[in-house]
Amino acid sequence: MNGFILVNKKKDMTSRDVVNILTKILNTKKIGHTGTLDPFAEGILLIAVNKGLKVVKLLNYKDKEYIAKVKLGIKTDTLDMTGNILEEKKEELNKEELLEVLKSFIGDYSYEVPIYSAIKVNGKKLYEYARNNQKVELPIKNSYIYDIKLIDFKDNSFTFSVKVSNGTYIRALVRDISKKLNKLMTLEELTRTKVDNLLIENSYTLEDIKNNNFKLLKINDLLNYKEVELERDLEDKVLNGNKIKLDEKENNILFIKEKEEIAVYTREECDIFKILAMIKV
């Protein structure tokens, strides 16, 4: 079994928890996630299995989509409902004003990274500073918000969908929405529904996988590189990771031999290609 599984992670599980459970279900230690999802969040988590791990570094996510539910009248230290309540009061929100503020975030988005995050400053994760009550200057991160839409509006909460560039903290976005509205609010629920072209409707629960009710994504389902049959005259060079000469129009090549993925090569210059990843071990 080599490739990827798109998992629908449930609440109150870390990404590592998912990996540990799948290690037992699939009876292999060669498993890893390709990007964390906060424990309180749900949604798609891409898991690499066996040889899939060889190409994780080549995956280049560009955008992600989420559905976020926001609770009014509460401010927490973590910017979500898992944290300590810092302030609480009854808030009223005008729907038209909310729509205008949400719309104003579309485009370039610079924000202060949440202190409860794994971003490192001076070799130390930000949440470690928070837990030790140490002061630290929070870094500024640049992202892009492609679209944001209000889905549901109630007296004490609202729900919106958002499409963002990879690496955007939705907790930070909710914090900045609250600042612009001058209202207390915090992220109550979060579901990741899409990563590039990977959709939540094509994902599987751990129970599905346990019951063998899932589809394994092949390595090239994600890379989408041109597949080239590895000819005998290049076999030794490719297996040794040497540079090779190829007459190919595509910049990235996935060598296969008898349907088995062997190695990924990329153009270095003109007709010279160098190795990106050795899949066959």
PyMOL commands that set and color helices and strands:
alter all, ss='L'
color gray80, all
select helices_A, chain A and resi 15-26+50-58+95-104+126-131+170-181+200-202+206-210+219-223+232-239
alter helices_A, ss='H'
color red, helices_A
select strands_A, chain A and resi 3-9+31-33+42-49+63-72+74-76+85-88+107-112+120-121+124-125+140-153+157-165+185-195+198-199+226-229+244-245+252-257+260-269+272-278
alter strands_A, ss='S'
color yellow, strands_A
deselect
rebuild
show_as cartoon
